[in-house]
Each structure stands twice: as structure tokens, then as C-alpha cells.
């Protein structure tokens, strides 16, 4: 069995160490809160559970703002780092608790920090997972990154704004296909703003939501699509570049 085929035990242990650090942070926040019944504290799996959680957490936000902020960020970053589904509910929660401007800033910060953590964690345990879970997507992503290397930021922005590739896959595979971290981070910070704005805005009116499909109306989808088109346009090959490459392709085929 080759080195790349076996699961790296040392790297997995380091990943478990990272998880332990996040857990210690949450325990610290819990211990700093007043004695109470916190049985409501669990990751929401649907809108009903999120609405119940929001109703309880709102009671602590004004008096324990710092603890709530730290707890929120630790949970969000942990979920992004270890690819735990449900961050959309955390984004809605930010809108319900902190409003539009602060909510968007919080979501973009936490999501970018979690994505960055996942980017570096992928160096430890990412390659075996990506090869097993998304072999075809990885091949596609590698080719696109190599082809758009000169204007990679625009392409990464396009991926962040549109659902071309899952964000979880982008976080885990970018290091593997040699996307520089500064490009990855900048594209994440900017590219997540439109979706964060839409989700946080919906969270402000959380009680009126009946389904996650209510988040994206026609206007929101059209806006995200337009931003995606604008971001990727500079990365498309110009006519003169296509003409210059045509003879090279023909020579290579002969």
C-alpha cells in the first residue's frame, strides 16, 4: 500500500488535537456563563430547532455579549474546519441575534477563519479524503486552476459566489491543487459577502421563514449569478490568446 493510499495516523492525531482546542474553547465559554439549564444548546438541524435556540440565546446576548460572540465563532469555525453540515443555520442565527451589518461581518469572519483552518488542515488529512469523496471534482478543479493560474483570484471568486463546486470541497481541495493561501483567503472574504448578506437578512425575520427555500428568491439568485459572471469574466481567455494558442494545439496534435 502506497503512502498516499493509507490513512495518515499521525496527521489524524493532529486533527484530533485541533478539535480538542475548539472543545476547550467551548468549555471555557460554558464555565463563564451563569448557572442555568442549557439543554437547549445543540446544533440546529432544521428551522424549528433554530427558532427555539434563538429564543433562548437572545436572553443572554445583551448581558453576556462577549461570551455569546466567542461561543458563536468557535462553533462556526469548528463546523467549517471539520466540514460539519449546518452552517447555514448559524448564518441565520447571526442575523437574528446581531442584525444586518454586525451579522454579515461576523459570518464572513467566522466562515473565512473556518475555511482557512480547513485549508491548512487539508495538508494533514485532506488528500485521502478528497481522493475518496470527490475524485472527479478534484480532477476538474486541478485542470481549471492550472488553466486559469494567471487570473486565479477571479476564478476563485466565481466559485465562492456560484454553486459550481461545493464550498466544503473548495476549502479542502484548494491546498491540494496549489491555490496560494492569499488568493484563497481574499476570494473567500470577498466571495462570501453576497451569500452572507442574503442569509443574514433572512435571519432577521427568522420567525417568518417556513423553509430554507425561502432564503433565495428570484432577485437574490439573479444577483448572485450576476456577481459570479462579473467575477469570472476577466479570467476568460481573450480572443488574441485563443488565436495564439491555436497553432500550439495544432502542432501538438500533429
N, C-alpha and C positions, 0 to 999 in steps of 0.2 A: 504494500500500500504506500503510495507516494505521500510526500509531506503535505501537499495541498489537498489530498483526499481524506486525510484523517482529521478528526476534530481536535483542535489545539487545546489541551487541558490547561496549560499554564495561562493562556490567553483567557480561557473561560473563567479561571480563578480570578484574574484581574477584573474581568467584567463583574463578577460577583462582588468584588471589593468596591467597585463603583456603586453598585446597588446598595451596599451596606452604608456607604456615605450618605446617600439620599435618605435611607431609612433613619439614620441617626439624626439628620436634619429635621425630619418629620416628628421624631420623638421629642426633640428639643422644643419644637413649637407646641406640641401637645402638653408638655410639662409646664410651659409658661402660661397656659390658659387656666382660667378659674375652674374649680371643681364643678362638674356638671355631667349630664347624660349626653355622651357624644355618639350614641349608637347610630345617629343619622349620618355620620361621616363615612361615606363609601363612594366609590366611583359610580356616577350615574350611568345607567345603560339605556335609558330612554328619557323622553321629555318629562314624564310624570315624576320619575325619581329626581330629575334635575330641579323641578319646581319645588319639590319637598326640601331638597338640600338647600336651595336658595333661600327659602323661607326661614330656615334655621340659621344659616350663616349670616344673613342680614342683621340678625340680632347682635352679632359680635363685631361687625365691620367697623362701626363708629368708635367703640371703646377699645378694640384690640386691632387697630388697622395694620400695624406693623406685623403682628403675628399672622393675620389673615393673608397679607401680601406675601410674606415669606412662605407660608404653607401653600398658597396657590402656586407660586413659582416653582417650588420644589416638586410638587405633584405634576405640574405641566411638563417641566423639564425631564422628570423621571419617565413620564409616559412617552415623550418624544424620543428619548435616548434608547429605550428598550422596546420601542415600536408597539406600545400598548394602545389598542383602539379606544376611541372616545374623546380625543382632544377637541372635537367639535363641540362637545358639551361643556368643556372647560372654557372655550371661547365665548359661548353663550353666557356662561356664568360670569365672565368678566364684564360683559355689558350690563347684566342685571345688578351687579354689585358696585361697579365703579363708573358707569356711564360711558359715553361715546369716546371722548378723547383719551382719558386715562385707560379705558378698556382696550382700545386699539394699541396704545403704547405697550401695555402690559402683555397682550397676546403676542405682538411682534417680538418683544424682548424674549419672552419665555419660549416661544416657538423657535426663534433663531438660536437661542442658547441650547435648547434641546437638540435641534438639528446639528449644531456644531459638535455637541457631545457625541451624537450618533456617528458623525463623520469620523471623529478620531477613534471611537470605539470600533468602527468597522476595520481599522487597521489591525485590531486584535482578533476579532471574531467574525468580521463581515464577509470575507471571501468564501468560506464554506457555506454560509447561509445563502448568499446571493447565487452561487452556482447551483445550489439545490432548489431554491424557491423560484428564481427568475432567470434561468439560463438564456432564454430567447431575448428578454428585455435587456439583459446585460450586453449581449452581442450587439443589439441595435444601439444602445446607449454609447457603447465604446466607439462604434463607427461614426455616430453623429458628432461626438466630442472631437474625434480626430479630424473630421471633415471641417468643423467649424472652429478650430483652435484659435484662429486669429480674432474672431469675434465671439468668443465663448460666453462672455457676460450676457450678451443679448439672447443667446440660445438658452442659457440657464434661467434668465428672467422669463422667457417664454414658457419653459417647463413649470416654473413656480406658479404662473398665473393661470395656465390652462391644465386640464386633466390628462395631458398626453401621456405622462408617466406618473405613477403614484408618488406622493411626497416621501413616503416611507422608503421606497426603493431609491429615490434620488439621494436621500440622506445617507443610506447605507452603501450605495454603489459609486458615489462621486469620487471618493478617495481611491477606489479600486481602478477607475478609468482615468486617474491622474488629473482630475479637475483641481486646480490650485485652491487652497483654502480661502484666500482673499476673494477670489471670484465666487466661490461657493457662498461665502458669508454675505457679500454685497448683494448677490442675486436673491438670497433668502430674505434679507432685511427689507429690500425694496419690493420683491415679488410677492411677499405675503401680505402686504398692506391692503390691497383691494379686497381679498377674501376675508381678512380680519375685519375690515370696515363693515362688510355686509353681515357677517356673523354677529359681531358685537352690537350692531344696530338692531338686529333681530332679538338679541338677548335683553335689550332694554324693555321690549314688550314681550317678555318671556311668557307671561300669563295668557297671551293671545295666540301663542303657537299651538297648533294641534298636530303638526307633522314636520319632520325635517325638510320635507319638500317645499314647505312654505318659505324657507330661507331664500331660495333663489327664484325670484320672479323673472319675467321676460327681460325687464330692464336691467336687472343685475347680471344676468347671463350675457346679455348683449355687451354690457360694459366690460366684463372680464374678457370676452372674446376680442373686443376691440383693442384692449390693452395688450393682449397676447400677440395680436397681429402687428401692432406698432413696435413691440419689443423685439420681435424676431426678424422684422424686415431688414434691418442693417446686416443681419447675419446671412441673408440670402446672397448667393453668388451673383455678381454683376454680369451684364452681357459680355463685356470685354474679357472677364475672367473665364467665362464659359468658352469663348472663342479661342482663348489662349490654351485652354486645356484640351480642346478637341483634337488637335494634331497629336498631342502626347498620348491620348487614349487610343487613337488610331494606330500610332506607331507601336504601342504596347500590345495591341491585338494582332498585329501582323507577325 
